[in-house]
Amino acid sequence: MSRGVGRPLGSGSWPPGLAAGVVVTLQAHVPGDEREARSQARVVADLESLASPFDEDAGPVHVTGSAVVVGRRGIVLHMHKRLHRWLQPGGHLDPGEGPWDAALRESQEETGLLLAHPLGGPRLLHVDVHGAAAGHTHLDLRYLLVAPDREPAPPPGESQEARWFGWDEAAVVADEALLGALRAARLQPEARAGDDAAVVEPRSPRSSGANGRGHGPGTMEMTDHDEG
């Protein structure tokens, strides 16, 4: 998992219009519950006030990107190496990335699958603010990704426990924090259509805020998917 090792403090570079584009998407997003509504408001406020909201080295509060990976067989989860919980893949942003870019890159790294955003571009499903390691606060934006009908094959260094779950099975074994996102993702047409609904685009335009078309309830507790 890329963590920007060796980068000087605050050395990242992001397009100047990225934060404003993400704010537009967040303002159009419909939260599923009060927790998500509070998280949504917090992320908007921090994007408007922080000098470098996408840079993990610039301060303890920063944006992360994670993904709900769906396909014909259901959803791909991985066992977090440190937390020992079934979680969605995701992590910190590399310089220049949008949060949807990080969600795609990290999810491909952690599952070994060639993934894609849905047709029409990145789709925001859920927003959550939670505490993380080293006293950090993650402003986590969660996107839908579509997977081919293949077995996950995580590379060395990543958690080797990554596999497909049926939706009902996932609701039983997943970390409690993931249940709301599962419900939201299950409502998406791609959750039934699988990889027929995808266009493989390794990176999306970074100056865009991406699309916010997720829906459904979601209750997300503290998670930290960036340390494993």
Beta strands, then each sheet from edge to edge (+ up, - down):
strand 1: 61-71
strand 2: 74-79
strand 3: 86-87
strand 4: 90-92
strand 5: 124-131
strand 6: 137-146
strand 7: 162-165
sheet 1: 3+ 2- 1+ 4-
sheet 2: 3+ 2- 1+ 6+ 5-
sheet 3: 3+ 2- 7+
end
